[in-house]
Amino acid sequence: MMKRFALLLLLMFTVQPLFAANAPLNDLDLKDLDGKVHKLSDYRGKWIVVNYWATWCPPCRHEIPDLVDFHNKHKQSDAVVLGVNHEYATLRELKNFKKKYKMSYPVLQATPRTPSIDREIRGLPTTYLVNPEGQIVAVQSGPITADMLENFISRDADGGK
């Protein structure tokens, strides 16, 4: 049963090809809804969940509670969530959306023309998992859960077992 779960988890996460493992990571330089600039390098030493989403995207809205739970559990210790809005939304729309969905993690404003941290975003939601050393270790196209994140991080901490 555990092997099936591990295989399912592996299939759900699209692990980056080896040639991209040491590729330079595009550092974010995006403002949150209060005007504070966030960069990936600001979070070095922590796991970073970079979630690209849009207000019109039902799967994006569905995964928000899990991202909130994960962020609240880990933000003071070992991981953070950064939500990157990937549409042409106004600041007012985003503030209202953040309040409605009780998003406790930073919401960063971008557009489809803003470069992502690795490559072009082809679908939403898309979530990157960046390890404490600043390397992308997994990419999920489609919804993600807190359990998926927890399991991947704990598996990585156990040496991939």
C-alpha positions in Angstrom: 0.0 0.0 0.0 2.8 2.4 0.9 4.6 1.7 -2.4 1.4 2.5 -4.3 1.0 5.7 -2.4 4.6 6.7 -3.1 4.1 5.9 -6.8 0.9 7.9 -6.9 2.7 10.8 -5.2 5.6 10.6 -7.7 3.1 10.6 -10.6 1.3 13.6 -9.2 4.5 15.6 -8.9 6.4 16.2 -12.1 10.0 16.1 -10.9 12.3 18.5 -12.8 14.6 16.9 -15.3 18.2 16.5 -14.2 19.5 19.2 -16.6 17.3 21.7 -14.9 18.4 20.8 -11.3 21.3 23.2 -11.4 19.8 25.7 -13.8 19.6 29.3 -12.5 16.3 29.9 -10.7 14.5 33.1 -11.7 14.3 35.0 -8.5 10.9 36.5 -7.9 10.7 40.3 -7.6 7.0 40.8 -7.1 5.0 43.0 -4.8 2.3 41.7 -2.5 -1.0 43.5 -2.1 0.5 45.9 0.5 3.4 46.9 -1.8 6.1 44.8 -0.1 8.6 43.2 -2.5 9.1 39.5 -2.2 12.1 37.5 -3.6 12.7 33.8 -3.4 16.1 34.6 -2.0 14.4 36.2 1.0 13.3 32.7 2.1 16.6 30.8 1.6 16.8 28.1 4.2 13.1 27.3 4.1 11.0 25.2 1.8 9.1 27.6 -0.6 5.8 26.6 -2.2 5.3 29.0 -5.2 1.7 28.6 -6.3 0.5 30.2 -9.6 -3.2 30.8 -9.6 -6.1 33.0 -10.9 -9.4 34.1 -9.4 -11.4 32.6 -12.2 -9.8 29.1 -11.8 -12.1 26.7 -9.8 -9.2 24.2 -9.0 -7.2 27.2 -7.8 -9.9 28.2 -5.4 -10.4 24.6 -4.3 -6.7 24.2 -3.2 -6.5 27.5 -1.2 -7.7 26.1 2.2 -4.9 23.4 2.0 -2.3 26.0 1.1 -3.5 28.2 4.0 -3.3 25.3 6.4 0.2 24.3 5.2 1.4 27.9 5.4 0.0 28.5 8.9 1.5 25.3 10.2 5.0 25.9 8.8 5.6 29.7 8.3 7.3 30.2 11.6 9.7 27.2 11.1 10.5 25.5 7.9 8.3 26.5 4.9 6.2 29.3 3.4 3.6 29.6 0.6 3.8 32.4 -1.9 0.7 32.8 -4.0 1.4 34.3 -7.4 -1.7 35.7 -9.1 -1.3 34.9 -12.8 -3.9 37.1 -14.5 -4.8 40.7 -15.2 -6.6 41.4 -11.9 -6.8 44.7 -10.2 -5.4 45.3 -6.7 -8.9 45.8 -5.4 -10.1 42.5 -6.9 -7.2 40.7 -5.4 -7.6 42.2 -1.9 -11.3 41.2 -1.9 -10.5 37.7 -3.1 -7.8 37.3 -0.5 -10.2 38.4 2.3 -13.0 36.2 1.0 -10.8 33.1 0.9 -8.9 33.9 4.1 -5.5 33.7 2.4 -2.9 34.1 5.2 0.1 33.7 2.9 1.5 36.5 0.7 -0.4 37.1 -2.5 1.9 38.5 -5.1 0.6 40.4 -8.1 1.8 39.3 -11.6 0.4 38.9 -15.1 0.7 36.1 -17.7 3.5 38.2 -19.2 5.6 38.1 -15.9 8.3 35.5 -16.1 7.8 32.5 -13.8 10.6 31.1 -11.6 11.4 28.4 -14.1 9.5 28.4 -17.4 6.2 29.5 -19.0 3.1 28.7 -17.0 0.9 26.5 -19.3 -2.0 25.8 -16.9 -3.4 26.8 -13.6 -2.9 26.1 -10.9 0.9 25.3 -11.2 2.9 24.9 -8.0 6.7 24.8 -7.7 8.4 23.3 -4.6 11.7 25.0 -3.9 14.0 23.3 -1.4 15.9 25.2 1.4 19.0 25.4 -0.9 17.0 27.3 -3.5 16.5 24.5 -6.1 13.2 23.5 -7.7 12.6 19.9 -6.7 9.1 19.4 -7.9 6.4 20.9 -10.1 2.7 20.2 -9.8 0.4 21.1 -12.7 -3.1 21.0 -11.2 -4.4 21.2 -7.7 -2.2 20.3 -4.7 -3.0 19.4 -1.2 -1.2 20.0 2.1 -0.8 16.3 2.5 1.0 16.1 -0.9 3.4 18.9 0.3 4.0 17.3 3.7 4.7 13.9 2.2 7.1 15.2 -0.4 9.0 17.3 2.1 9.2 14.5 4.7 10.3 12.0 2.0 13.0 14.4 0.9 14.1 14.8 4.5 14.3 11.0 4.8 16.6 10.9 1.7 13.9 10.0 -0.7 12.7 6.8 1.1 
